[in-house]
Amino acid sequence: MSKFLHVSLRSRGRDQTSEWYQKNLGFEERRRGTTGIGTQTAVLALPGNETYIEVSDRARLGHDFEIPAEAIVLVIQVPDLKVAIQRLRQNGVEIAEGDESSGFVFVQDPDGYDVLLTDQEEIAGSRAKDGNAFASFSIRANDLDRSVKFYTEHFGWQERRRFKTDRGTNMAILELPGNDTMLAIREMPSAPPMARIPENLMHIALPVPDMQQFRQEMQGKGVPVEPDGDRMSWVTDPDGYELEIIERRPE
């Protein structure tokens, strides 16, 4: 793997979610559309960031869905946390936790996904320069070693560092070489085990140059693959997070 293309999140309303990310975090809506089955999508990106967020309103499935607690966190690195907090408050966004002195704040987007804003490199794993950066996509795992092994052995991520937070959460930061957005995996030993991630809640997208070769490699490793046409496949990680594998041949 060479690219961390995007994170797709199921939404309760494409338009309101897109507006929220633009207004509060500085994202730009690059394009939008409606699929053949009625799913309304919008592609949101921060200037200078290649990895983007895809808002996906699966209208035919309805808007009554749950997001497991602390299962998904979008980590946004900001150059000035004080300015970021002022912007949030001016827009009426409720800050769930943190402040300027703590170096971070947690908020929720309109769909209920957690968003962490921080100006601390040790939290984000990278440093914002001229503007906000999509620093990492953070997921919760029931077994940290198992999840790290899944992503590093099968999809090319490299473990950059591992540490324990003040709350006792075990963290691993994974990097897909050449990409600014990291994958952060969290294990919370003091919390009850996390329920399996619901189907169609989210996915991360990764490209491969040859789909048939990819399927054969995964079969040889014993990793289940669900084909979706000739140039797309789906893989599920140990906790139910979905990976969309897309064939993109070099030009």
C-alpha positions in Angstrom: 0.0 0.0 0.0 1.2 3.5 -0.8 -1.8 5.8 -0.1 -4.2 6.3 2.7 -7.0 7.6 0.4 -9.9 8.5 2.7 -12.1 7.8 5.6 -15.8 7.3 4.9 -18.3 8.0 7.7 -22.0 7.3 7.6 -23.9 10.5 8.1 -27.4 11.5 9.3 -27.4 14.4 6.8 -24.7 15.1 4.2 -25.4 18.9 3.9 -25.4 19.7 7.6 -22.3 17.6 8.2 -20.4 19.1 5.3 -21.3 22.6 6.5 -20.1 21.8 10.0 -16.7 20.6 9.0 -16.2 23.6 6.7 -17.4 26.2 9.2 -15.6 24.8 12.3 -12.5 23.0 11.1 -11.6 24.7 7.8 -12.4 21.8 5.5 -13.3 22.4 1.9 -15.9 20.5 0.0 -14.2 19.2 -3.1 -17.1 17.4 -4.7 -20.4 15.8 -4.0 -22.7 13.3 -5.6 -25.5 10.7 -5.3 -24.9 7.0 -6.0 -27.1 4.7 -7.9 -28.7 3.4 -4.7 -29.4 6.9 -3.4 -26.4 7.4 -1.0 -25.5 11.1 -0.8 -21.8 11.8 -0.5 -19.5 14.7 -0.1 -15.7 14.8 -0.2 -14.1 17.0 2.5 -10.4 17.9 2.6 -8.1 20.3 4.4 -5.8 22.4 2.2 -2.5 20.6 1.7 -3.8 17.3 3.0 -4.1 14.3 0.7 -6.2 12.1 3.0 -9.8 13.2 3.0 -13.1 12.5 4.7 -16.1 11.2 2.7 -19.4 12.0 4.3 -21.9 9.3 3.3 -25.6 9.6 4.0 -26.9 6.1 3.3 -30.5 7.3 2.9 -32.0 3.9 2.1 -30.6 2.6 5.4 -32.1 5.5 7.4 -30.5 7.7 10.1 -31.1 5.6 13.2 -27.6 4.1 13.9 -25.3 4.0 16.8 -21.6 4.8 17.0 -19.9 2.7 19.7 -18.5 4.9 22.5 -14.9 6.2 21.7 -14.7 3.8 18.7 -13.8 6.5 16.2 -11.9 9.8 16.7 -10.8 12.2 14.1 -7.6 14.0 15.2 -7.1 17.5 13.8 -3.8 19.2 14.4 -4.2 22.9 14.7 -1.4 25.6 14.7 -3.1 27.6 17.4 -5.5 25.9 19.8 -6.7 29.2 21.4 -7.8 30.4 18.0 -9.5 27.1 17.2 -11.4 27.1 20.5 -12.6 30.7 19.9 -13.9 29.7 16.5 -15.8 26.7 18.0 -17.4 28.8 20.7 -18.3 31.6 18.3 -20.1 28.9 16.2 -21.9 27.5 19.2 -20.1 24.2 19.3 -20.1 22.5 22.7 -16.7 21.5 24.0 -17.1 18.1 25.7 -13.6 18.0 27.3 -10.4 19.9 27.5 -9.3 23.5 27.2 -6.3 25.6 26.1 -4.3 24.6 29.2 -4.7 20.9 28.6 -3.5 21.2 25.0 -6.6 19.6 23.5 -10.4 19.7 23.2 -12.9 17.1 22.3 -16.1 18.0 20.3 -18.6 15.9 18.4 -19.7 16.5 14.8 -23.4 16.5 13.9 -23.5 12.7 13.5 -21.9 12.0 16.9 -18.3 11.2 15.8 -15.7 12.4 18.2 -13.2 15.0 17.0 -10.0 15.9 18.9 -8.3 19.2 18.3 -4.8 19.6 19.6 -1.7 21.7 19.0 0.5 19.1 20.8 2.7 16.9 18.5 2.9 14.1 21.0 -0.9 13.7 20.8 -1.4 14.2 17.1 1.8 12.5 15.9 2.5 15.3 13.4 2.6 19.1 13.4 0.4 21.5 11.6 2.2 24.3 9.9 0.2 26.8 7.8 -3.3 25.5 8.8 -5.2 22.6 10.3 -4.1 19.1 9.4 -5.9 15.8 9.4 -3.3 14.3 11.7 -4.7 10.8 12.4 -7.7 8.6 12.2 -8.0 6.9 15.6 -9.9 3.7 16.2 -10.4 1.6 19.3 -9.4 -2.0 19.5 -10.1 -4.8 22.0 -6.6 -6.3 21.5 -3.9 -3.8 20.5 -1.3 -6.3 19.5 -3.7 -8.2 17.3 -4.9 -5.0 15.5 -1.4 -3.6 15.0 -0.3 -7.0 13.5 -3.3 -6.9 11.2 -2.5 -3.5 9.7 1.3 -3.9 9.6 1.5 -7.4 8.2 -1.3 -7.1 5.6 -1.4 -3.5 4.6 2.0 -2.0 4.9 1.6 0.3 7.9 4.7 0.7 10.1 4.4 1.1 13.9 5.9 4.5 14.7 5.6 4.5 18.4 3.6 3.1 21.3 2.8 4.6 24.7 0.3 4.7 27.6 -1.8 7.7 28.3 -2.5 9.2 31.7 -5.9 7.4 31.6 -4.2 4.1 31.1 -5.1 3.8 27.4 -2.5 1.8 25.4 -1.8 3.6 22.1 0.0 2.6 18.9 0.7 5.1 16.1 1.0 3.6 12.7 2.3 5.3 9.6 1.8 4.4 6.0 5.0 5.7 4.5 4.5 8.8 2.4 1.3 9.8 4.0 0.7 12.6 6.5 -2.4 11.1 8.1 -1.6 8.4 10.7 -3.6 5.5 12.0 -3.9 5.6 15.8 -5.1 2.4 17.5 -6.3 2.6 21.1 -6.8 -0.2 23.6 -8.7 0.7 26.8 -8.0 -2.1 29.4 -10.1 -0.5 32.1 -13.3 -0.2 29.9 -15.7 -3.0 29.1 -14.9 -4.8 25.8 -16.1 -2.9 22.8 -19.0 -4.3 20.7 -18.2 -5.2 17.1 -18.3 -2.2 14.8 -21.6 -2.1 12.9 -21.6 -2.9 9.2 -21.8 0.1 6.9 -20.8 2.6 9.7 -17.4 3.5 8.3 -14.5 2.4 6.1 -11.0 3.5 5.2 -10.0 3.3 1.6 -6.7 2.0 0.3 -5.5 1.5 -3.3 -3.7 -1.4 -4.9 -2.2 -1.7 -8.4 -3.6 -5.1 -9.1 -6.8 -6.4 -7.5 -6.3 -10.1 -8.6 -2.9 -10.1 -7.1 -4.2 -8.5 -3.9 -6.9 -11.2 -3.5 -4.4 -14.0 -4.0 -2.1 -12.5 -1.5 -4.8 -12.2 1.1 -6.0 -15.7 0.4 -2.5 -17.0 1.0 -2.4 -15.2 4.4 -5.9 -16.5 5.4 -7.5 -13.0 5.3 -11.1 -13.1 4.1 -11.8 -10.8 1.2 -15.3 -9.9 -0.2 -15.0 -9.1 -3.9 -17.1 -6.2 -5.2 -16.8 -6.3 -8.9 -13.5 -6.6 -10.7 -11.7 -3.6 -9.2 -12.9 -3.4 -5.6 -12.8 -5.6 -2.6 -13.8 -5.4 1.1 -11.8 -6.6 4.1 -12.8 -6.3 7.8 -10.3 -5.9 10.6 -10.5 -7.9 13.9 -13.0 -5.4 15.5 -15.2 -4.9 12.5 -13.7 -1.8 10.9 -14.1 -2.0 7.2 -11.4 -1.5 4.5 -12.3 -0.6 1.0 -9.6 -1.8 -1.4 -9.6 -0.1 -4.8 -7.6 -1.0 -7.8 -5.8 2.0 -9.2 -3.3 1.1 -11.9 -0.3 3.4 -12.4 -0.8 5.8 -15.2 
